[in-house]
Amino acid sequence: MITRRLGLAAALSCILALGACGKASEPPAATPTVVNFSIMSTEGRQTQMNEWTPFLADMEKAIGVPVKPFFGTNYTALIEAMRFKQTDVGWFTNQSGLEAVRRANGEVFARTVKPNGPDGYNAVVIVKKGSGITLEKLLKCDKSLTFGMGDAKSTSGTLAPMTYLFAPRGVDPNSCFRTVRSTNHEANLFAVGEGLLDAATNNTASMDRMAMLNTDLAKKTLGNVEVIWTSPLIPEDPMVRRKDLDPALKAKIDAFIFSYGTGEGPEAERQRKVLERIQTKPFKRADDSHLLPVREMEAAGQLIQAKTKGDAAGVKAAQAELAKIAAEKKALPAV
């Protein structure tokens, strides 16, 4: 963001004058000529394009502005794209959504809803079926096994396994395994299924998504893997947009998002089928408080690591963050 020295000086003058200038206001955001919608390629890009095209086409028609997909090869790319205003809105994971709020002037405005079963999903560790690799063998850490992690900003691919599996046991994956590679969920599934990796992180949503493809390759891949570890439930994903979007455009996006797939009739049914392809029921309203569980997960992991290292300052900082999060959760209105 470009800092305007004159504007800053004027603002400071207002403060020093104890409000004589009134409250400073930013110029209204211009309505964009195109809305760039960010999508993480956790699976192959062509797969994602096929799944998302009908939804984005409906969104474009509803808001009256062209909507273009922006596919990122990793979550950092999506965060940076929003930070530099190359994207306007998108579907993030909890961890990457948190970073978008912290670093890219983003705000949570909606969340996904699991199509079936309990709301939420789980991180998992998978191995090739019949390999004989158990969780005990995995954590032996004799550097005999190869391991696949998710993107560094992935909730299920990295944060949850580190918080719930590795950190409590004092395990550093880079020291535990012969090699560690970081890639998307689909690539890790295929690699383990084909025996190219001994084990990898993944999540139940990605495995459900592959099952929905119902292709011979998908069936073979899923049939070749088994789960040896499952995390506690992770909240559904947030939808994040830039805070500084034109308010009129925000209202149009809200009207589309929160009505899409609701109601009765052939059109509503068609929309629900479109949502099924991207693995959600009609969206629900949300705000930044949706990210409290992932903040708690992050702080808990930092506390474990600080205790393991004997880092007193780190322990104190993590405990303070956990206390802050607890207070924020307590202040939330009852659901």
C-alpha positions as CSV (number, residue, x, y, z in Angstrom):
1,M,0.0,0.0,0.0
2,I,1.4,3.4,-1.0
3,T,1.8,5.8,1.9
4,R,0.8,9.4,1.2
5,R,2.9,11.7,3.3
6,L,0.5,14.6,3.0
7,G,-2.4,12.5,4.0
8,L,-0.5,11.2,7.0
9,A,0.5,14.7,8.0
10,A,-3.1,15.8,7.8
11,A,-4.3,12.9,9.9
12,L,-1.7,13.6,12.5
13,S,-2.7,17.3,12.6
14,C,-6.3,16.2,13.2
15,I,-5.2,14.1,16.1
16,L,-3.1,16.8,17.6
17,A,-6.0,19.2,17.2
18,L,-8.1,16.9,19.3
19,G,-10.6,16.1,16.5
20,A,-10.8,19.6,15.0
21,C,-10.6,18.2,11.6
22,G,-13.2,15.5,12.1
23,K,-12.8,11.8,11.3
24,A,-10.6,11.1,8.4
25,S,-12.1,8.9,5.7
26,E,-10.7,6.9,2.8
27,P,-11.9,7.6,-0.7
28,P,-14.6,5.2,-1.8
29,A,-13.3,2.1,-3.6
30,A,-13.9,2.0,-7.3
31,T,-16.1,-0.7,-8.7
32,P,-13.7,-3.2,-10.4
33,T,-14.2,-4.0,-14.1
34,V,-13.5,-7.7,-13.3
35,V,-13.6,-9.8,-10.1
36,N,-10.7,-12.2,-9.7
37,F,-11.7,-15.2,-7.7
38,S,-8.9,-17.2,-6.1
39,I,-8.9,-20.9,-6.0
40,M,-6.1,-23.2,-4.6
41,S,-5.1,-26.0,-6.9
42,T,-5.2,-28.7,-4.2
43,E,-6.0,-31.0,-7.1
44,G,-5.1,-30.7,-10.7
45,R,-5.9,-27.4,-12.3
46,Q,-8.1,-28.9,-15.0
47,T,-10.1,-30.7,-12.4
48,Q,-10.5,-27.5,-10.4
49,M,-11.5,-25.6,-13.6
50,N,-14.2,-28.2,-14.4
51,E,-15.6,-28.0,-10.9
52,W,-15.6,-24.3,-10.6
53,T,-16.6,-23.0,-14.0
54,P,-20.5,-23.3,-13.5
55,F,-20.4,-21.6,-10.2
56,L,-18.2,-18.7,-11.4
57,A,-20.4,-18.3,-14.5
58,D,-23.5,-18.0,-12.3
59,M,-21.7,-15.5,-10.0
60,E,-20.7,-13.3,-13.0
61,K,-24.3,-13.3,-14.2
62,A,-25.6,-12.3,-10.8
63,I,-23.2,-9.5,-9.9
64,G,-23.0,-8.0,-13.4
65,V,-19.2,-8.0,-13.5
66,P,-16.9,-10.6,-15.2
67,V,-15.6,-13.1,-12.8
68,K,-12.2,-14.8,-13.6
69,P,-10.6,-17.7,-11.7
70,F,-7.2,-17.2,-10.3
71,F,-5.5,-20.5,-9.7
72,G,-2.6,-20.6,-7.2
73,T,-0.1,-23.4,-7.0
74,N,0.3,-22.7,-3.3
75,Y,-1.4,-20.8,-0.6
76,T,1.3,-18.2,-0.3
77,A,0.6,-17.2,-3.9
78,L,-3.1,-16.7,-3.1
79,I,-2.3,-14.6,-0.1
80,E,0.2,-12.4,-1.9
81,A,-2.2,-12.1,-4.8
82,M,-4.9,-10.7,-2.5
83,R,-2.3,-8.5,-0.7
84,F,-1.3,-6.8,-4.0
85,K,-5.0,-6.6,-5.2
86,Q,-4.6,-9.1,-8.0
87,T,-7.5,-11.0,-6.5
88,D,-10.7,-9.8,-4.8
89,V,-12.4,-12.8,-3.2
90,G,-11.8,-16.5,-2.9
91,W,-12.1,-19.8,-1.1
92,F,-9.3,-20.3,1.4
93,T,-8.4,-22.9,4.0
94,N,-8.5,-21.9,7.6
95,Q,-4.7,-21.4,7.9
96,S,-4.3,-19.5,4.6
97,G,-7.4,-17.5,5.4
98,L,-5.9,-16.5,8.7
99,E,-2.8,-15.3,6.8
100,A,-4.9,-13.4,4.3
101,V,-6.7,-11.6,7.1
102,R,-3.4,-10.8,8.8
103,R,-1.3,-9.8,5.8
104,A,-3.6,-9.1,2.8
105,N,-6.3,-6.8,4.3
106,G,-8.8,-9.7,3.9
107,E,-12.0,-10.4,5.9
108,V,-14.0,-13.6,6.3
109,F,-17.5,-13.1,5.2
110,A,-18.8,-16.6,4.6
111,R,-18.0,-20.3,5.2
112,T,-18.6,-23.5,3.5
113,V,-20.9,-26.3,4.8
114,K,-20.1,-29.9,4.5
115,P,-22.4,-31.7,2.0
116,N,-22.9,-34.7,4.3
117,G,-22.0,-35.8,7.8
118,P,-20.7,-33.6,10.6
119,D,-19.7,-30.1,9.7
120,G,-16.0,-30.0,9.4
121,Y,-13.2,-32.3,8.1
122,N,-10.2,-34.2,9.4
123,A,-6.5,-34.2,8.5
124,V,-5.2,-37.7,8.0
125,V,-1.9,-39.5,7.4
126,I,-2.1,-42.1,4.7
127,V,0.1,-45.1,3.7
128,K,0.0,-47.6,0.9
129,K,-2.4,-50.4,1.8
130,G,-0.6,-53.5,2.8
131,S,2.7,-51.7,3.4
132,G,2.8,-52.7,7.0
133,I,3.5,-49.1,8.0
134,T,1.8,-48.3,11.3
135,L,1.7,-45.0,13.2
136,E,4.3,-46.6,15.6
137,K,6.6,-47.4,12.7
138,L,6.1,-44.0,11.2
139,L,7.1,-42.2,14.4
140,K,10.1,-44.5,14.9
141,C,12.1,-41.7,13.1
142,D,14.9,-43.9,11.8
143,K,15.0,-42.0,8.5
144,S,14.0,-45.0,6.5
145,L,10.7,-43.6,5.2
146,T,9.8,-40.9,2.7
147,F,7.0,-38.5,3.7
148,G,4.8,-36.0,2.0
149,M,3.5,-32.8,3.7
150,G,1.0,-30.4,2.3
151,D,1.5,-26.8,1.5
152,A,3.2,-24.8,4.3
153,K,0.0,-22.8,4.7
154,S,-2.3,-25.8,4.5
155,T,-4.4,-26.4,7.7
156,S,-4.8,-30.2,7.1
157,G,-1.6,-30.8,5.2
158,T,0.8,-29.1,7.7
159,L,-0.7,-27.2,10.6
160,A,-2.9,-29.9,12.0
161,P,-0.4,-32.8,11.7
162,M,2.3,-30.6,13.3
163,T,0.0,-29.5,16.1
164,Y,-1.7,-32.8,16.9
165,L,0.7,-35.5,15.8
166,F,4.4,-34.3,15.6
167,A,4.8,-31.4,18.0
168,P,3.3,-33.2,21.1
169,R,5.9,-36.0,20.5
170,G,8.8,-33.6,19.9
171,V,9.1,-34.9,16.3
172,D,10.6,-32.8,13.5
173,P,9.6,-34.4,10.2
174,N,12.7,-33.2,8.5
175,S,14.8,-35.1,11.0
176,C,12.5,-38.0,11.2
177,F,12.2,-39.1,7.6
178,R,14.6,-39.8,4.8
179,T,13.0,-37.2,2.6
180,V,10.1,-34.8,3.1
181,R,8.4,-33.2,0.1
182,S,5.7,-30.6,0.1
183,T,2.9,-30.7,-2.5
184,N,-0.8,-30.6,-3.0
185,H,-3.3,-33.2,-1.6
186,E,-4.0,-34.9,-4.9
187,A,-0.3,-35.4,-5.7
188,N,0.3,-36.9,-2.3
189,L,-2.6,-39.3,-2.8
190,F,-1.3,-40.5,-6.1
191,A,2.3,-40.7,-4.8
192,V,1.3,-42.9,-1.8
193,G,-1.1,-45.0,-3.9
194,E,1.7,-45.7,-6.4
195,G,4.3,-46.4,-3.8
196,L,6.4,-43.3,-4.7
197,L,6.0,-42.1,-1.1
198,D,5.8,-44.2,2.0
199,A,3.3,-41.9,3.8
200,A,1.8,-38.4,3.5
201,T,-0.7,-36.0,5.0
202,N,-4.1,-35.5,3.4
203,N,-7.6,-34.8,4.5
204,T,-11.0,-36.4,4.4
205,A,-12.5,-33.7,2.1
206,S,-9.9,-34.3,-0.6
207,M,-10.4,-38.0,-0.4
208,D,-14.2,-37.5,-0.7
209,R,-13.6,-35.2,-3.6
210,M,-11.5,-37.9,-5.4
211,A,-14.2,-40.5,-4.7
212,M,-16.8,-38.2,-6.4
213,L,-14.8,-38.4,-9.6
214,N,-15.8,-42.0,-9.8
215,T,-13.1,-42.8,-12.4
216,D,-11.1,-46.0,-12.6
217,L,-7.9,-44.0,-11.6
218,A,-9.7,-42.4,-8.6
219,K,-11.0,-45.8,-7.5
220,K,-7.6,-47.4,-7.9
221,T,-5.8,-44.7,-6.0
222,L,-8.2,-44.7,-3.0
223,G,-8.2,-48.4,-3.0
224,N,-4.4,-48.4,-2.7
225,V,-4.2,-46.2,0.5
226,E,-5.2,-46.6,4.1
227,V,-5.4,-44.1,6.9
228,I,-3.2,-44.6,10.0
229,W,-3.9,-41.3,11.8
230,T,-6.8,-38.9,12.0
231,S,-6.9,-35.4,13.5
232,P,-9.6,-33.8,15.6
233,L,-12.3,-32.1,13.5
234,I,-11.2,-29.0,11.7
235,P,-13.8,-26.2,10.9
236,E,-15.1,-25.8,7.4
237,D,-13.2,-23.4,5.1
238,P,-13.7,-19.6,5.0
239,M,-14.5,-17.4,2.1
240,V,-12.3,-14.3,2.2
241,R,-12.5,-11.0,0.4
242,R,-10.6,-7.7,0.4
243,K,-11.9,-5.3,3.0
244,D,-11.5,-2.4,0.6
245,L,-13.9,-3.7,-2.1
246,D,-16.6,-1.3,-3.2
247,P,-19.5,-1.7,-0.7
248,A,-22.0,-1.9,-3.5
249,L,-20.0,-4.8,-5.0
250,K,-19.8,-6.5,-1.5
251,A,-23.6,-6.3,-1.3
252,K,-24.0,-7.9,-4.7
253,I,-21.6,-10.7,-3.8
254,D,-23.4,-11.3,-0.5
255,A,-26.8,-11.4,-2.3
256,F,-25.4,-14.1,-4.7
257,I,-23.5,-16.2,-2.2
258,F,-26.2,-16.4,0.5
259,S,-29.0,-17.1,-1.9
260,Y,-27.2,-19.5,-4.1
261,G,-28.7,-23.0,-3.8
262,T,-31.4,-22.0,-1.4
263,G,-35.1,-22.2,-1.9
264,E,-37.1,-24.6,-4.0
265,G,-37.6,-25.3,-7.7
266,P,-35.5,-26.5,-10.7
267,E,-33.1,-23.6,-10.6
268,A,-32.3,-24.0,-6.9
269,E,-31.8,-27.7,-7.4
270,R,-29.4,-27.0,-10.3
271,Q,-27.5,-24.6,-8.1
272,R,-27.2,-27.2,-5.3
273,K,-25.8,-29.7,-7.8
274,V,-23.2,-27.1,-8.8
275,L,-22.3,-26.6,-5.1
276,E,-21.9,-30.4,-4.7
277,R,-19.2,-30.3,-7.4
278,I,-17.2,-27.9,-5.2
279,Q,-18.1,-29.8,-2.1
280,T,-20.3,-27.6,-0.1
281,K,-24.0,-27.0,0.7
282,P,-25.3,-23.4,0.5
283,F,-22.8,-21.0,2.2
284,K,-23.3,-19.6,5.7
285,R,-22.5,-16.1,6.9
286,A,-19.2,-15.8,8.9
287,D,-16.7,-13.3,10.1
288,D,-13.1,-13.4,11.4
289,S,-14.2,-15.2,14.5
290,H,-14.5,-18.3,12.3
291,L,-10.7,-18.4,12.5
292,L,-10.5,-18.6,16.3
293,P,-10.1,-22.4,16.3
294,V,-7.1,-22.3,13.8
295,R,-5.6,-19.5,15.9
296,E,-5.9,-21.7,18.9
297,M,-4.4,-24.6,17.1
298,E,-1.5,-22.5,16.0
299,A,-0.9,-21.1,19.5
300,A,-1.1,-24.6,21.0
301,G,1.5,-25.8,18.6
302,Q,3.8,-22.9,19.4
303,L,3.4,-23.6,23.1
304,I,4.4,-27.3,22.6
305,Q,7.4,-26.3,20.6
306,A,8.5,-23.6,23.1
307,K,8.2,-26.1,26.0
308,T,10.2,-28.7,24.0
309,K,13.0,-26.1,23.4
310,G,12.9,-24.7,26.9
311,D,12.0,-21.3,25.5
312,A,10.5,-19.4,28.5
313,A,9.7,-16.3,26.4
314,G,8.0,-18.4,23.8
315,V,6.0,-20.3,26.4
316,K,4.8,-17.0,27.9
317,A,3.9,-15.5,24.5
318,A,1.9,-18.7,23.4
319,Q,0.1,-18.8,26.8
320,A,-0.8,-15.1,26.4
321,E,-2.2,-15.7,22.9
322,L,-4.2,-18.7,24.1
323,A,-5.7,-16.6,26.9
324,K,-6.6,-13.8,24.4
325,I,-8.3,-16.4,22.1
326,A,-10.2,-17.8,25.1
327,A,-11.5,-14.3,26.0
328,E,-12.5,-13.7,22.4
329,K,-14.4,-17.0,22.3
330,K,-16.1,-16.2,25.5
331,A,-17.3,-12.9,24.2
332,L,-19.0,-14.4,21.1
333,P,-22.8,-14.4,21.1
334,A,-24.4,-17.7,21.9
335,V,-25.3,-19.7,18.8
